[in-house]
Amino acid sequence: MFLRNSFSVLLLAERKHLMTQMERKLILFFAVSLIFFVWYTTAVQAQKKSVVEEILDILLANHQISEEQYQYLLKKAKAEEQERTQGSTTKTISQKESLKENREVSRSGEKRCNETRINTYWMDGLHFETDDNQFSITIGGKIHYDWGYINEDADVGKFVGEDFGSGSKMRRARLFVKGNVYDNIDFKAEYGFSGGEVKVKDLYLGMKNIPFLGTLRIGHTKEPFSLEELTCGSDVTFMERSLPNAIVPRRNIGFLAHNFAFDKRLSWSVGVFSETDSKGNGFGENNRYNLTGRLSFLPWYRDNGKDLLYVGASYSHKFMDDGTEERYRARPESHLTDTHFLDTGNIPTDDIDLCDAELAL
């Protein structure tokens, strides 16, 4: 028993001695490896030179520059290289910050777009409008259908040469779309479908909030002449406008500027127009041009328009070739008949001046 224990103790001591030698060898190996790695890295870094340094070494070796010049240029080259490195680092940081800001702005814009809602409601047409009122579109139309019975006197029937009778007629059938963009642009497109053909009514683009001019409208629109003509057909007092309205210029293509002053108590409009047919065409050898303006004033206004005094005046000059014939005629106060009670026939003209006075109380 004693011999067995002694042998075990000797064996353990021998193993311990062997392990101690192995540990020393491993430590020595790692130390030598670390020293070699540091030396190799330093040597490689020392051998790695820039193109400028290599050129300077060649110049020094060929005795083209002195040692003093070599040291000066080498120092300067290293300083410039350091500045470029710092600048590149700063630029990289700046680019990262700019990219971050752009992402934040993009996310903010997406958030605003997601928050923008379109409201829909009905009021004299179907309206689509954003919460911030930057965009709005209205779709609408109107249908006017006339019924009537006309019983004329014998003298009137003898004068016009026909009996009027009774019946019905599609007076107006229209569709329109209009809207505003960014409070600076408005537009409208309206077409009529009565009489078996498509007619261009309003078709224009307007630019608003222009200094002094106010709104500049370009396209097919009404000339600024006569309060009765400018009043919508749905709002006139009777079924038709009065007989003097036959001489009033109506929708033509051109440029129109209009604005307000004194809290919208004063308004003015002026425009240059080229006369067109019902389809908006006005090209020809003897095409006519009009210069039209209107001024209106509201000296008395209260109770949201229940009490008011309105005065206004309009003027239009028609530029025409000498001897051009003009004709004015009008139906009676009903569009059911094609008989014209007022007819001037063809009148030779040079130019035409139209004046209109307006009063409402």
HELIX and SHEET records of a PDB file:
HELIX    1   1 PHE A    2  GLN A   47  1                                  46    
HELIX    2   2 VAL A   51  ALA A   61  1                                  11    
HELIX    3   3 GLU A   67  GLU A  115  1                                  49    
HELIX    4   4 ALA A  154  VAL A  160  1                                   7    
HELIX    5   5 SER A  194  GLY A  196  5                                   3    
HELIX    6   6 LEU A  227  LEU A  230  1                                   4    
HELIX    7   7 LEU A  243  ILE A  247  5                                   5    
HELIX    8   8 ASP A  303  GLY A  305  5                                   3    
SHEET    1   A12 ILE A 118  TRP A 122  0                                        
SHEET    2   A12 LEU A 126  THR A 130 -1                                        
SHEET    3   A12 PHE A 135  ILE A 150 -1                                        
SHEET    4   A12 GLY A 165  VAL A 181 -1                                        
SHEET    5   A12 ILE A 185  GLY A 192 -1                                        
SHEET    6   A12 LYS A 199  ILE A 210 -1                                        
SHEET    7   A12 GLY A 214  LYS A 222 -1                                        
SHEET    8   A12 ARG A 251  ALA A 261 -1                                        
SHEET    9   A12 LEU A 266  SER A 274 -1                                        
SHEET   10   A12 TYR A 289  ARG A 302 -1                                        
SHEET   11   A12 ASP A 307  PHE A 319 -1                                        
SHEET   12   A12 ILE A 352  ALA A 360 -1                                        
SHEET    1   B 2 THR A 324  GLU A 326  0                                        
SHEET    2   B 2 ILE A 347  THR A 349 -1                                        
SHEET    1   C 2 ARG A 329  ALA A 330  0                                        
SHEET    2   C 2 LEU A 342  ASP A 343 -1                                        
END                                                                             
